[in-house]
Amino acid sequence: MRVVSEAVPAFEAIDEAGSLETRGSGTWSRKQILGHLIDSALNNTHRFVRAPRVEVLVFPDYDQPVWVAAGGYQDRPWPALVRFWADLNTHLSEVIRRIPPDQLDTPCRLGESEPLTLEFLVRDYVRHMRHHLQQILDPEGSRAKTHPPFA
């Protein structure tokens, strides 16, 4: 996945102190935003594996603050988080590559949301990741106050 290979060197240039800086809305540090992306990769791996095998995927909502707190990302070493994020997304790119094209229209209901297609979720995952990578790497370009809806 090109986005991973491009982001890792930029992440590696951030030291531990820099990883503690808040970004975007100012509530999460770089570590916590990267942790949120780790949680997103974990949730979406399950969605992308399960959806092609059912008629309609019904999956629980993702409570961002609960997951980020449970992961304890603020207290973990930045280089370990970078490696974990990169490995998860390399794996997830393989999962995505193996989704049968005829299953991309599988309806997926996340929590109480209206059904979305699996294809929408895959595309939204990449868009969501890019949004948060910009928050981590470009403080001037990361003034968005809201998280994309289907992380």
Order of alpha helices (4+ residues) and beta strands (2+ residues): alpha-alpha-beta-beta-alpha-beta-alpha-alpha-beta-beta-alpha
